[in-house]
Amino acid sequence: MIREATDKDAEAITEIYNYYVQNTVITFEEVDLHPSDFVARIRKVQESGYSWLVAEENGTVIGYAYSSKWNDRAAYKNTAEVSVYLSHQITSKGWGTKLYNTLFSSLREKSIHIVIGGITLPNVASVAIHEKFGMEKVAHFKEVGYKFGKWLDVGYWQVQLNASQVK
């Protein structure tokens, strides 16, 4: 089941995310977050008119995806950024695709023109899911992050959702 996140999901989301904070370079955060941090993040996304979705299997949150403003300046209002995280124990079951299908549908309804996703490189799985949704690599920033004793690159992917709609 895919549904909008609530404050009650913050603990499960935190558990999923903190695994990546502690063990990977997928996120550039270096300190574990607290569920209250995610309550604030979820509310900020939803209050700004975007979606924060969770995937539930057998009553357990196993992943999440969200969209948000790409930039606060007014002229960027038709551009959104997306992100998806799954429990590290859930792989190759299609949940990332299900989350992004629902998220991209909501962005089309909002008349979002461009969707952007940032990816720490290398990350074969993340590149694959973003390209599955028609996203193309448009930028590569070298050594912009430093975590676990090494410099890290970040790539940006984007796709055009709505050709000429302006809201």
DSSP file (Angstrom, degrees, kcal/mol; ACC not computed):
  #  RESIDUE AA STRUCTURE BP1 BP2  ACC     N-H-->O    O-->H-N    N-H-->O    O-->H-N    TCO  KAPPA ALPHA  PHI   PSI    X-CA   Y-CA   Z-CA
    1    1 A M              0   0    0      0, 0.0    55,-3.0     0, 0.0     2,-0.5   0.000 360.0 360.0 360.0 135.8    0.0    0.0    0.0
    2    2 A I  E     +A   55   0A   0     53,-0.2     2,-0.3    96,-0.1    53,-0.2  -0.954 360.0 151.1-111.3 131.6    1.2    3.5   -0.9
    3    3 A R  E     -A   54   0A   0     51,-2.1    51,-2.9    -2,-0.5     2,-0.1  -0.959  49.7 -77.4-152.0 167.2   -0.2    6.4    1.1
    4    4 A E  E     -A   53   0A   0     -2,-0.3    49,-0.3    49,-0.2     2,-0.1  -0.460  54.5-111.8 -67.3 140.5    0.5    9.9    2.4
    5    5 A A        -     0   0    0     47,-3.5     2,-0.3    -2,-0.1    47,-0.1  -0.374  31.5-163.7 -71.2 152.2    2.8    9.9    5.4
    6    6 A T    >   -     0   0    0     -2,-0.1     3,-1.8     1,-0.0     4,-0.3  -0.803  40.0 -96.2-125.2 171.5    1.6   11.0    8.8
    7    7 A D  G >  S+     0   0    0     -2,-0.3     3,-1.6     1,-0.3     4,-0.3   0.829 121.7  66.0 -56.4 -31.6    3.5   12.1   12.0
    8    8 A K  G 3  S+     0   0    0      1,-0.3     3,-0.4     2,-0.1     4,-0.3   0.702  94.2  59.4 -65.9 -19.0    3.1    8.5   13.2
    9    9 A D  G <> S+     0   0    0     -3,-1.8     4,-2.6     1,-0.2    -1,-0.3   0.560  78.6  92.2 -84.1  -8.5    5.4    7.3   10.4
   10   10 A A  H <> S+     0   0    0     -3,-1.6     4,-2.6    -4,-0.3    -1,-0.2   0.854  81.7  53.1 -59.1 -38.2    8.3    9.4   11.5
   11   11 A E  H  > S+     0   0    0     -3,-0.4     4,-2.0    -4,-0.3    -1,-0.2   0.939 112.5  43.3 -63.8 -46.2    9.8    6.7   13.7
   12   12 A A  H  > S+     0   0    0     -4,-0.3     4,-2.2     2,-0.2    -2,-0.2   0.903 114.4  50.7 -66.3 -41.0    9.9    4.1   10.8
   13   13 A I  H  X S+     0   0    0     -4,-2.6     4,-2.8     1,-0.2     5,-0.2   0.910 109.3  51.8 -62.1 -42.2   11.2    6.7    8.4
   14   14 A T  H  X S+     0   0    0     -4,-2.6     4,-3.0    -5,-0.2     5,-0.2   0.907 108.3  50.9 -61.3 -42.5   13.9    7.7   10.8
   15   15 A E  H  X S+     0   0    0     -4,-2.0     4,-1.2     2,-0.2    -1,-0.2   0.921 112.6  46.1 -62.1 -44.4   15.0    4.0   11.1
   16   16 A I  H  X S+     0   0    0     -4,-2.2     4,-0.9     1,-0.2     3,-0.4   0.955 117.4  43.4 -61.6 -50.3   15.1    3.6    7.4
   17   17 A Y  H >X S+     0   0    0     -4,-2.8     4,-1.8     1,-0.2     3,-0.7   0.900 106.7  58.2 -66.4 -43.7   17.0    6.9    6.8
   18   18 A N  H 3X S+     0   0    0     -4,-3.0     4,-2.6     1,-0.3    -1,-0.2   0.798  97.4  62.9 -63.0 -27.6   19.5    6.5    9.7
   19   19 A Y  H 3X S+     0   0    0     -4,-1.2     4,-2.1    -3,-0.4    -1,-0.3   0.937 107.2  44.1 -57.2 -44.6   20.8    3.2    8.2
   20   20 A Y  H <X S+     0   0    0     -4,-0.9     4,-1.7    -3,-0.7     7,-0.4   0.841 111.4  53.4 -71.2 -33.5   21.9    5.2    5.2
   21   21 A V  H  < S+     0   0    0     -4,-1.8    -2,-0.2     1,-0.2    -1,-0.2   0.942 117.2  37.6 -61.8 -47.2   23.4    8.0    7.4
   22   22 A Q  H  < S+     0   0    0     -4,-2.6    -2,-0.2     1,-0.2    -1,-0.2   0.798 130.3  25.1 -76.0 -31.0   25.4    5.5    9.4
   23   23 A N  H  < S+     0   0    0     -4,-2.1     2,-0.3    -5,-0.2    -3,-0.2   0.499 113.4  39.9-120.5  -6.0   26.4    3.0    6.6
   24   24 A T     <  -     0   0    0     -4,-1.7     3,-0.2    -5,-0.2   124,-0.1  -0.854  61.3-128.8-140.6 172.3   26.4    4.7    3.2
   25   25 A V  S    S+     0   0    0     -2,-0.3    -4,-0.1     1,-0.1    -5,-0.1   0.199  80.4 105.2-103.8  12.3   27.3    7.8    1.2
   26   26 A I  S    S+     0   0    0     -6,-0.3     2,-0.4    93,-0.1    94,-0.3   0.877  87.7  35.6 -60.8 -38.0   23.8    8.0   -0.3
   27   27 A T  S    S-     0   0    0     -7,-0.4    -3,-0.1    -3,-0.2    -1,-0.0  -0.901  75.1-144.8-111.8 147.6   23.0   10.8    2.1
   28   28 A F        +     0   0    0     -2,-0.4     2,-0.2   119,-0.0   118,-0.1   0.412  66.7 112.4 -90.9   2.0   25.5   13.4    3.0
   29   29 A E        -     0   0    0      1,-0.1    -2,-0.2   118,-0.0     3,-0.1  -0.523  45.8-171.9 -71.3 145.9   24.1   13.7    6.5
   30   30 A E        +     0   0    0     -2,-0.2     2,-0.4     1,-0.1    -1,-0.1   0.478  61.2  64.9-118.5  -7.5   26.6   12.4    9.1
   31   31 A V  S    S-     0   0    0      1,-0.0    -1,-0.1     0, 0.0    -9,-0.0  -0.965  88.5-105.5-122.7 134.8   24.6   12.4   12.3
   32   32 A D        -     0   0    0     -2,-0.4     2,-0.2     1,-0.1    -2,-0.1  -0.194  35.1-132.9 -54.8 145.3   21.5   10.3   13.0
   33   33 A L        -     0   0    0    -19,-0.2   -15,-0.1    -4,-0.1    -1,-0.1  -0.594  10.9-128.7 -97.2 164.7   18.2   12.1   12.9
   34   34 A H    >>  -     0   0    0     -2,-0.2     3,-1.6     1,-0.1     4,-1.2  -0.784  27.2-109.5-108.5 151.9   15.4   11.9   15.5
   35   35 A P  H 3> S+     0   0    0      0, 0.0     4,-2.3     0, 0.0     5,-0.2   0.841 119.1  61.7 -51.5 -33.8   11.8   11.2   14.6
   36   36 A S  H 3> S+     0   0    0      1,-0.2     4,-2.0     2,-0.2     5,-0.1   0.836  98.2  57.5 -63.9 -29.6   10.9   14.8   15.5
   37   37 A D  H <> S+     0   0    0     -3,-1.6     4,-2.0     1,-0.2    -1,-0.2   0.905 109.1  44.9 -63.2 -40.4   13.2   15.9   12.7
   38   38 A F  H  X S+     0   0    0     -4,-1.2     4,-3.0     2,-0.2     5,-0.3   0.835 106.5  58.1 -76.2 -31.7   11.2   13.8   10.3
   39   39 A V  H  X S+     0   0    0     -4,-2.3     4,-2.3     1,-0.2    -1,-0.2   0.949 110.7  45.2 -57.2 -46.3    7.9   15.1   11.7
   40   40 A A  H  X S+     0   0    0     -4,-2.0     4,-2.3     2,-0.2    -2,-0.2   0.902 114.2  48.1 -64.2 -41.5    9.1   18.6   10.8
   41   41 A R  H  X S+     0   0    0     -4,-2.0     4,-2.3     2,-0.2    -2,-0.2   0.924 112.1  48.5 -66.7 -44.1   10.3   17.5    7.4
   42   42 A I  H  X S+     0   0    0     -4,-3.0     4,-2.7     1,-0.2     5,-0.2   0.937 113.1  47.8 -60.8 -47.2    7.1   15.7    6.5
   43   43 A R  H  X S+     0   0    0     -4,-2.3     4,-3.1    -5,-0.3     5,-0.2   0.907 110.2  52.2 -62.1 -42.2    5.0   18.7    7.6
   44   44 A K  H  X S+     0   0    0     -4,-2.3     4,-1.2     2,-0.2    -1,-0.2   0.928 112.4  45.5 -60.7 -45.7    7.1   21.2    5.7
   45   45 A V  H  <>S+     0   0    0     -4,-2.3     5,-2.1     1,-0.2     3,-0.4   0.955 117.7  42.7 -61.6 -51.1    6.8   19.1    2.5
   46   46 A Q  H ><5S+     0   0    0     -4,-2.7     3,-1.6     1,-0.2    -2,-0.2   0.873 111.2  54.1 -68.3 -37.4    3.0   18.6    2.9
   47   47 A E  H 3<5S+     0   0    0     -4,-3.1    -1,-0.2     1,-0.3    -2,-0.2   0.754 104.3  56.7 -68.7 -22.4    2.3   22.2    4.0
   48   48 A S  T 3<5S-     0   0    0     -4,-1.2    -1,-0.3    -3,-0.4    -2,-0.2   0.366 125.9-101.7 -89.9   6.4    4.1   23.5    0.8
   49   49 A G  T < 5S+     0   0    0     -3,-1.6    -3,-0.2     1,-0.3     2,-0.2   0.575  84.1 116.7  91.4  10.2    1.7   21.4   -1.3
   50   50 A Y      < -     0   0    0     -5,-2.1     2,-0.4    -6,-0.2    -1,-0.3  -0.513  61.9-105.6-104.5 175.8    3.9   18.5   -2.1
   51   51 A S        -     0   0    0     -2,-0.2    16,-2.1    52,-0.1     2,-0.5  -0.827  18.8-171.1-108.6 141.6    3.6   14.8   -1.2
   52   52 A W  E     - B   0  66A   0     -2,-0.4   -47,-3.5    14,-0.2     2,-0.3  -0.963  25.3-171.7-123.4 110.3    5.5   12.6    1.3
   53   53 A L  E     -AB   4  65A   0     12,-3.3    12,-1.8    -2,-0.5     2,-0.4  -0.717  12.6-158.9-106.3 151.2    4.5    9.0    0.6
   54   54 A V  E     -AB   3  64A   0    -51,-2.9   -51,-2.1    -2,-0.3     2,-0.5  -0.961  12.1-139.8-124.2 149.2    5.2    5.8    2.5
   55   55 A A  E     -AB   2  63A   0      8,-2.6     7,-2.9    -2,-0.4     8,-1.0  -0.927  21.3-164.9-104.7 131.1    5.1    2.2    1.3
   56   56 A E  E     - B   0  61A   0    -55,-3.0     2,-0.4    -2,-0.5     5,-0.2  -0.952  10.9-176.6-119.8 133.8    3.5   -0.2    3.7
   57   57 A E  E >  S- B   0  60A   0      3,-2.6     3,-1.7    -2,-0.4    -2,-0.0  -0.986  78.5 -14.6-130.0 122.8    3.8   -4.0    3.6
   58   58 A N  T 3  S-     0   0    0     -2,-0.4    -1,-0.1     1,-0.3     3,-0.1   0.868 130.2 -52.8  53.0  40.0    1.9   -6.0    6.2
   59   59 A G  T 3  S+     0   0    0      1,-0.2     2,-0.4   -58,-0.0    -1,-0.3   0.503 116.0 113.1  79.0   4.8    1.4   -2.9    8.3
   60   60 A T  E <   -B   57   0A   0     -3,-1.7    -3,-2.6   -48,-0.0     2,-0.4  -0.932  69.8-124.3-114.1 131.4    5.1   -2.0    8.3
   61   61 A V  E     +B   56   0A   0     -2,-0.4    -5,-0.2    -5,-0.2     3,-0.1  -0.603  34.9 169.5 -71.3 123.1    6.6    1.1    6.6
   62   62 A I  E     -     0   0A   0     -7,-2.9    25,-3.3    -2,-0.4     2,-0.3   0.407  58.4  -7.3-117.8  -2.0    9.3   -0.2    4.3
   63   63 A G  E     -BC  55  86A   0     -8,-1.0    -8,-2.6    23,-0.3     2,-0.3  -0.976  54.4-152.7-178.0 170.1   10.1    2.9    2.3
   64   64 A Y  E     -BC  54  85A   0     21,-3.0    21,-3.0    -2,-0.3     2,-0.3  -0.990   2.9-169.1-154.7 158.1    9.2    6.4    1.4
   65   65 A A  E     +BC  53  84A   0    -12,-1.8   -12,-3.3    -2,-0.3     2,-0.3  -0.986  12.0 179.5-145.5 149.4    9.4    9.0   -1.3
   66   66 A Y  E     -BC  52  83A   0     17,-2.1    17,-1.8    -2,-0.3     2,-0.3  -0.985  17.4-146.4-149.1 160.5    8.8   12.7   -1.4
   67   67 A S  E     + C   0  82A   0    -16,-2.1     2,-0.3    -2,-0.3    15,-0.2  -0.889  24.1 166.7-121.5 156.7    8.8   15.7   -3.6
   68   68 A S  E     - C   0  81A   0     13,-1.9    13,-2.7    -2,-0.3   -23,-0.1  -0.965  45.2 -64.5-158.0 170.4    9.7   19.3   -2.6
   69   69 A K  E     - C   0  80A   0     -2,-0.3    11,-0.2    11,-0.2     3,-0.1  -0.381  35.5-151.3 -58.2 138.1   10.5   22.7   -4.0
   70   70 A W  S    S-     0   0    0      9,-1.4     2,-0.3     6,-0.4    -1,-0.2   0.849  81.1  -0.9 -79.4 -34.7   13.7   22.5   -5.9
   71   71 A N        -     0   0    0      8,-0.4    -1,-0.4     5,-0.2     8,-0.1  -0.984  64.7-131.3-153.7 145.2   14.5   26.2   -5.1
   72   72 A D  S    S+     0   0    0     -2,-0.3     5,-0.1    -3,-0.1    -1,-0.0   0.670  72.8 108.6 -76.2 -17.1   12.5   28.8   -3.1
   73   73 A R  S >  S-     0   0    0      1,-0.1     3,-1.9     3,-0.1    -2,-0.2  -0.364  78.6-119.7 -65.9 142.6   12.8   31.5   -5.8
   74   74 A A  G >  S+     0   0    0      1,-0.3     3,-1.8     2,-0.2    -1,-0.1   0.798 106.8  61.3 -55.3 -39.4    9.5   32.2   -7.5
   75   75 A A  G 3  S+     0   0    0      1,-0.3     3,-0.4     2,-0.1    -1,-0.3   0.648  98.1  60.4 -68.8 -12.8   10.5   31.4  -11.0
   76   76 A Y  G X   +     0   0    0     -3,-1.9     3,-2.3     1,-0.2    -6,-0.4   0.297  68.8 112.9 -92.0   9.3   11.3   27.8  -10.0
   77   77 A K  T <  S+     0   0    0     -3,-1.8    -1,-0.2     1,-0.3    -2,-0.1   0.681  74.6  52.5 -60.5 -18.9    7.7   27.1   -8.9
   78   78 A N  T 3  S+     0   0    0     -3,-0.4    35,-2.4    34,-0.1    36,-1.8   0.195  95.9  83.4-101.9  15.9    7.2   24.6  -11.6
   79   79 A T  E <   - d   0 114A   0     -3,-2.3    -9,-1.4    34,-0.2    -8,-0.4  -0.974  57.5-175.4-121.3 131.8   10.3   22.5  -10.8
   80   80 A A  E     -Cd  69 115A   0     34,-2.5    36,-2.7    -2,-0.4     2,-0.4  -0.904  17.6-139.2-125.9 154.0   10.3   19.9   -8.1
   81   81 A E  E     -Cd  68 116A   0    -13,-2.7   -13,-1.9    -2,-0.3     2,-0.3  -0.877  21.1-160.9-108.2 145.0   13.0   17.7   -6.5
   82   82 A V  E     +C   67   0A   0     34,-2.4    36,-0.4    -2,-0.4     2,-0.3  -0.890  11.3 178.2-126.8 157.1   12.3   14.0   -5.7
   83   83 A S  E     -C   66   0A   0    -17,-1.8   -17,-2.1    -2,-0.3     2,-0.4  -0.985   6.8-165.4-154.2 149.3   13.9   11.4   -3.5
   84   84 A V  E     -C   65   0A   0     -2,-0.3     2,-0.4   -19,-0.2   -19,-0.2  -1.000   4.8-178.0-140.2 138.5   13.1    7.8   -2.6
   85   85 A Y  E     -C   64   0A   0    -21,-3.0   -21,-3.0    -2,-0.4     2,-0.3  -1.000   4.1-170.5-135.8 135.5   14.4    5.6    0.2
   86   86 A L  E     -C   63   0A   0     -2,-0.4   -23,-0.3   -23,-0.3    -2,-0.0  -0.904  40.2 -88.7-119.8 152.8   13.7    1.9    0.9
   87   87 A S    >   -     0   0    0    -25,-3.3     3,-2.2    -2,-0.3   -71,-0.1  -0.341  38.8-123.6 -52.5 138.0   14.5   -0.2    3.9
   88   88 A H  T 3  S+     0   0    0      1,-0.3    -1,-0.2   -72,-0.2   -26,-0.0   0.664 112.1  60.9 -63.5 -13.4   18.0   -1.7    3.2
   89   89 A Q  T 3  S+     0   0    0      1,-0.1     2,-0.7   -27,-0.1    -1,-0.3   0.548  92.2  74.8 -88.1  -8.4   16.3   -5.1    3.7
   90   90 A I    <   +     0   0    0     -3,-2.2     2,-0.4   -28,-0.2    -1,-0.1  -0.912  61.7 156.9-108.6 112.0   13.9   -4.5    0.8
   91   91 A T        +     0   0    0     -2,-0.7    -3,-0.0     1,-0.1    -4,-0.0  -0.991  57.1   1.0-136.3 146.4   15.5   -4.9   -2.6
   92   92 A S  S    S+     0   0    0     -2,-0.4    -1,-0.1     1,-0.1    -2,-0.0   0.794  86.8 115.0  53.7  36.9   14.3   -5.7   -6.1
   93   93 A K  S    S-     0   0    0     -3,-0.1    -1,-0.1     0, 0.0    -2,-0.0   0.346  86.6-111.0-112.4   3.6   10.6   -6.0   -5.1
   94   94 A G  S  > S+     0   0    0      3,-0.0     4,-2.3     4,-0.0     5,-0.2   0.515  79.7 126.0  85.4   4.9    9.4   -3.0   -7.1
   95   95 A W  H  > S+     0   0    0      1,-0.2     4,-2.7     2,-0.2     5,-0.2   0.870  72.2  53.6 -68.0 -35.7    8.6   -0.7   -4.1
   96   96 A G  H  > S+     0   0    0      2,-0.2     4,-2.6     1,-0.2    -1,-0.2   0.922 110.8  47.3 -61.9 -43.0   10.7    2.1   -5.4
   97   97 A T  H  > S+     0   0    0      2,-0.2     4,-2.7     1,-0.2    -2,-0.2   0.909 111.6  50.3 -64.0 -43.4    8.9    2.0   -8.7
   98   98 A K  H  X S+     0   0    0     -4,-2.3     4,-1.9     2,-0.2    -2,-0.2   0.922 112.0  47.8 -62.2 -43.7    5.5    1.9   -7.0
   99   99 A L  H  X S+     0   0    0     -4,-2.7     4,-2.6     1,-0.2    -2,-0.2   0.943 114.3  45.6 -62.4 -47.7    6.4    4.9   -4.8
  100  100 A Y  H  X S+     0   0    0     -4,-2.6     4,-3.3     2,-0.2     5,-0.3   0.868 108.0  57.6 -67.6 -35.4    7.7    7.0   -7.8
  101  101 A N  H  X S+     0   0    0     -4,-2.7     4,-1.8     2,-0.2    -1,-0.2   0.949 112.6  40.8 -56.5 -47.7    4.7    6.1   -9.9
  102  102 A T  H  X S+     0   0    0     -4,-1.9     4,-1.9     2,-0.2    -2,-0.2   0.912 116.9  48.8 -67.2 -43.1    2.4    7.5   -7.3
  103  103 A L  H  X S+     0   0    0     -4,-2.6     4,-1.8     1,-0.2    -2,-0.2   0.926 111.1  48.6 -64.7 -45.6    4.7   10.5   -6.6
  104  104 A F  H  X S+     0   0    0     -4,-3.3     4,-2.2     1,-0.2    -1,-0.2   0.864 108.4  55.5 -65.1 -35.1    5.1   11.4  -10.3
  105  105 A S  H  X S+     0   0    0     -4,-1.8     4,-2.0    -5,-0.3    -1,-0.2   0.919 107.6  48.9 -61.0 -43.0    1.4   11.2  -10.8
  106  106 A S  H  X S+     0   0    0     -4,-1.9     4,-1.3     1,-0.2    -1,-0.2   0.861 110.1  51.7 -66.5 -33.5    0.8   13.7   -8.1
  107  107 A L  H  <>S+     0   0    0     -4,-1.8     5,-2.5     2,-0.2    -1,-0.2   0.875 107.3  52.1 -70.6 -36.5    3.5   16.0   -9.7
  108  108 A R  H ><5S+     0   0    0     -4,-2.2     3,-1.6     1,-0.2    -2,-0.2   0.912 107.7  52.7 -63.1 -41.1    1.7   15.8  -13.0
  109  109 A E  H 3<5S+     0   0    0     -4,-2.0    -1,-0.2     1,-0.3    -2,-0.2   0.825 106.9  52.5 -63.2 -31.1   -1.6   16.8  -11.3
  110  110 A K  T 3<5S-     0   0    0     -4,-1.3    -1,-0.3    -5,-0.1    -2,-0.2   0.451 115.8-119.2 -81.6  -0.6    0.2   19.8   -9.8
  111  111 A S  T < 5 +     0   0    0     -3,-1.6     2,-0.3     1,-0.2    56,-0.2   0.832  46.9 176.4  62.5  34.7    1.4   20.7  -13.4
  112  112 A I      < -     0   0    0     -5,-2.5    50,-0.5     1,-0.2    -1,-0.2  -0.552  16.1-163.7 -68.1 133.0    5.0   20.4  -12.4
  113  113 A H        +     0   0    0    -35,-2.4    48,-2.6    -2,-0.3    49,-0.5   0.903  67.9  25.2 -86.7 -47.5    7.1   21.0  -15.5
  114  114 A I  E     -dE  79 160A   0    -36,-1.8   -34,-2.5    46,-0.3     2,-0.4  -0.965  61.0-161.0-126.3 137.0   10.5   19.6  -14.5
  115  115 A V  E     -dE  80 159A   0     44,-2.5    44,-1.9    -2,-0.4     2,-0.4  -0.966  13.2-166.6-115.8 134.7   11.5   16.9  -11.9
  116  116 A I  E     -dE  81 158A   0    -36,-2.7   -34,-2.4    -2,-0.4     2,-0.4  -0.933   7.5-172.5-122.8 142.0   15.0   16.8  -10.6
  117  117 A G  E     - E   0 157A   0     40,-2.5    40,-2.7    -2,-0.4     2,-0.4  -0.996  11.8-149.7-134.7 131.8   16.8   14.1   -8.6
  118  118 A G  E     - E   0 156A   0    -36,-0.4     2,-0.4    -2,-0.4    38,-0.2  -0.830  16.3-171.3-100.3 138.8   20.3   14.3   -7.1
  119  119 A I  E     - E   0 155A   0     36,-2.9    36,-2.9    -2,-0.4     2,-0.3  -0.992  24.0-129.8-135.1 127.1   22.4   11.1   -6.7
  120  120 A T  E     - E   0 154A   0     -2,-0.4    34,-0.2   -94,-0.3     6,-0.1  -0.591  53.5 -92.4 -68.2 133.6   25.7   10.5   -5.0
  121  121 A L  E    S+ E   0 153A   0     32,-2.5    32,-0.8    -2,-0.3     2,-0.1  -0.834 100.9  32.4-110.7 143.2   27.9    8.7   -7.5
  122  122 A P  S    S+     0   0    0      0, 0.0    -1,-0.1     0, 0.0     2,-0.1   0.539  73.5 135.8 -82.4 151.9   28.4    5.9   -8.1
  123  123 A N     >  -     0   0    0     -2,-0.1     4,-2.5    -4,-0.1     5,-0.2  -0.541  24.1-178.2-159.1  85.0   25.0    4.5   -7.3
  124  124 A V  H  > S+     0   0    0      1,-0.2     4,-2.4     2,-0.2     5,-0.1   0.876  82.4  50.7 -56.9 -44.4   23.8    2.0   -9.9
  125  125 A A  H  > S+     0   0    0      2,-0.2     4,-2.1     1,-0.2    -1,-0.2   0.913 112.3  45.6 -65.1 -43.1   20.4    1.3   -8.3
  126  126 A S  H  > S+     0   0    0      2,-0.2     4,-2.2     1,-0.2     5,-0.2   0.912 112.7  50.2 -68.3 -41.6   19.5    5.0   -7.9
  127  127 A V  H  X S+     0   0    0     -4,-2.5     4,-2.6     1,-0.2     5,-0.2   0.929 110.2  52.7 -59.1 -44.1   20.6    5.8  -11.4
  128  128 A A  H  X S+     0   0    0     -4,-2.4     4,-1.9    -5,-0.2    -2,-0.2   0.917 110.0  45.3 -61.1 -45.8   18.5    2.9  -12.8
  129  129 A I  H  X S+     0   0    0     -4,-2.1     4,-0.9     2,-0.2    -1,-0.2   0.907 114.1  49.0 -68.6 -38.5   15.3    3.9  -11.0
  130  130 A H  H ><>S+     0   0    0     -4,-2.2     5,-2.0     1,-0.2     3,-0.7   0.919 113.2  46.7 -66.4 -41.2   15.6    7.6  -12.1
  131  131 A E  H ><5S+     0   0    0     -4,-2.6     3,-1.8     1,-0.2    -1,-0.2   0.808 102.4  65.0 -70.3 -27.8   16.3    6.6  -15.7
  132  132 A K  H 3<5S+     0   0    0     -4,-1.9    -1,-0.2     1,-0.3    -2,-0.2   0.814 101.0  52.3 -59.6 -29.5   13.4    4.2  -15.6
  133  133 A F  T <<5S-     0   0    0     -4,-0.9    -1,-0.3    -3,-0.7    -2,-0.2   0.124 129.3 -97.8 -95.3  19.7   11.2    7.3  -15.1
  134  134 A G  T < 5S+     0   0    0     -3,-1.8    -3,-0.2     1,-0.3    26,-0.2   0.549  73.4 150.4  82.1   7.7   12.7    9.0  -18.1
  135  135 A M      < -     0   0    0     -5,-2.0     2,-0.4    -6,-0.2    -1,-0.3  -0.508  28.6-158.3 -77.4 142.4   15.2   11.1  -16.2
  136  136 A E  E     -F  158   0A   0     22,-2.7    22,-2.1    -2,-0.2     2,-0.3  -0.922  25.9-103.8-120.5 145.9   18.4   12.0  -18.0
  137  137 A K  E     +F  157   0A   0     -2,-0.4    20,-0.3    20,-0.2     3,-0.1  -0.513  43.5 164.2 -68.9 128.1   21.7   13.0  -16.4
  138  138 A V  E     +     0   0A   0     18,-3.2     2,-0.3     1,-0.3    19,-0.2   0.485  58.6  24.9-123.0 -10.5   22.2   16.8  -16.8
  139  139 A A  E     -F  156   0A   0     17,-1.4    17,-2.2     2,-0.0     2,-0.4  -0.996  49.3-166.6-156.0 151.5   25.0   17.6  -14.4
  140  140 A H  E     -F  155   0A   0     -2,-0.3     2,-0.6    15,-0.2    15,-0.2  -0.923   8.6-166.7-142.8 114.2   27.9   16.1  -12.6
  141  141 A F  E >   -F  154   0A   0     13,-3.4    13,-2.4    -2,-0.4     3,-0.5  -0.902  18.1-139.8-104.3 121.5   29.6   17.9   -9.7
  142  142 A K  E 3  S-     0   0A   0     -2,-0.6    11,-0.2     1,-0.2    10,-0.1  -0.644  70.1 -13.7 -88.3 133.9   33.0   16.4   -8.8
  143  143 A E  E 3  S+     0   0A   0     -2,-0.4    10,-0.3     1,-0.1    -1,-0.2   0.835  80.5 140.9  51.4  45.7   34.1   16.0   -5.2
  144  144 A V  E <   +     0   0A   0      8,-1.4     2,-0.3    -3,-0.5     9,-0.2   0.590  61.7  49.0 -92.6 -11.4   31.4   18.2   -3.7
  145  145 A G  E     -F  152   0A   0      7,-1.8     7,-3.1     2,-0.1     2,-0.4  -0.920  62.7-160.5-125.9 154.6   30.8   16.0   -0.6
  146  146 A Y  E     +F  151   0A   0     -2,-0.3     2,-0.3     5,-0.2     5,-0.2  -0.953  26.8 146.1-137.2 115.7   33.2   14.5    1.9
  147  147 A K  E >   +F  150   0A   0      3,-2.0     3,-1.2    -2,-0.4  -122,-0.1  -0.995  62.6  10.3-150.1 144.6   32.1   11.5    4.0
  148  148 A F  T 3  S-     0   0    0     -2,-0.3    -1,-0.1     1,-0.3     3,-0.1   0.830 129.9 -56.8  54.9  35.6   33.8    8.4    5.4
  149  149 A G  T 3  S+     0   0    0      1,-0.2     2,-0.3    -3,-0.0    -1,-0.3   0.674 116.3  93.8  77.1  17.9   37.2    9.8    4.5
  150  150 A K  E <  S- F   0 147A   0     -3,-1.2    -3,-2.0     2,-0.0     2,-0.2  -0.997  72.9-114.3-144.6 152.0   36.6   10.2    0.8
  151  151 A W  E     - F   0 146A   0     -2,-0.3     2,-0.4    -5,-0.2    -5,-0.2  -0.577  35.6-155.1 -79.3 143.1   35.5   12.9   -1.7
  152  152 A L  E     - F   0 145A   0     -7,-3.1    -7,-1.8    -2,-0.2    -8,-1.4  -0.948   7.4-140.9-128.9 141.5   32.2   12.2   -3.4
  153  153 A D  E     -E  121   0A   0    -32,-0.8   -32,-2.5    -2,-0.4     2,-0.4  -0.616  12.3-153.9 -93.0 156.2   30.6   13.2   -6.7
  154  154 A V  E     -EF 120 141A   0    -13,-2.4   -13,-3.4   -34,-0.2     2,-0.3  -1.000   5.9-163.9-131.8 132.9   26.9   14.1   -7.2
  155  155 A G  E     -EF 119 140A   0    -36,-2.9   -36,-2.9    -2,-0.4     2,-0.4  -0.840   9.1-144.3-110.8 153.5   25.0   13.8  -10.4
  156  156 A Y  E     -EF 118 139A   0    -17,-2.2   -18,-3.2    -2,-0.3   -17,-1.4  -0.971  12.6-169.9-119.9 134.4   21.7   15.4  -11.2
  157  157 A W  E     -EF 117 137A   0    -40,-2.7   -40,-2.5    -2,-0.4     2,-0.3  -0.881   8.7-179.2-115.9 148.4   19.0   13.8  -13.4
  158  158 A Q  E     -EF 116 136A   0    -22,-2.1   -22,-2.7    -2,-0.3     2,-0.3  -0.989  12.6-168.8-147.5 159.2   15.9   15.5  -14.7
  159  159 A V  E     -E  115   0A   0    -44,-1.9   -44,-2.5    -2,-0.3     2,-0.6  -0.991  25.3-124.6-143.6 146.6   12.7   14.8  -16.7
  160  160 A Q  E     +E  114   0A   0     -2,-0.3   -46,-0.3   -46,-0.2     3,-0.1  -0.838  28.7 174.7 -91.0 122.0   10.1   17.1  -18.3
  161  161 A L        +     0   0    0    -48,-2.6     2,-0.5    -2,-0.6   -48,-0.2   0.899  68.9  29.4 -91.3 -51.8    6.6   16.1  -17.1
  162  162 A N  S    S-     0   0    0    -49,-0.5    -1,-0.3   -50,-0.5   -54,-0.0  -0.961  71.9-149.7-119.7 120.6    4.3   18.7  -18.5
  163  163 A A  S    S-     0   0    0     -2,-0.5    -1,-0.2     1,-0.2    -2,-0.1   0.918  81.5  -7.9 -61.0 -54.6    5.3   20.3  -21.8
  164  164 A S  S    S+     0   0    0      2,-0.0     2,-0.2   -51,-0.0    -1,-0.2   0.366  90.2 126.4-132.2   6.9    3.9   23.8  -21.6
  165  165 A Q        -     0   0    0    -53,-0.1     2,-0.4   -52,-0.0    -3,-0.1  -0.478  33.2-174.2 -71.8 135.9    1.7   24.1  -18.6
  166  166 A V              0   0    0     -2,-0.2   -54,-0.1     1,-0.1   -55,-0.1  -0.998 360.0 360.0-128.6 132.2    2.5   27.0  -16.3
  167  167 A K              0   0    0     -2,-0.4    -1,-0.1   -56,-0.2   -55,-0.1   0.432 360.0 360.0-107.0 360.0    0.7   27.4  -13.0
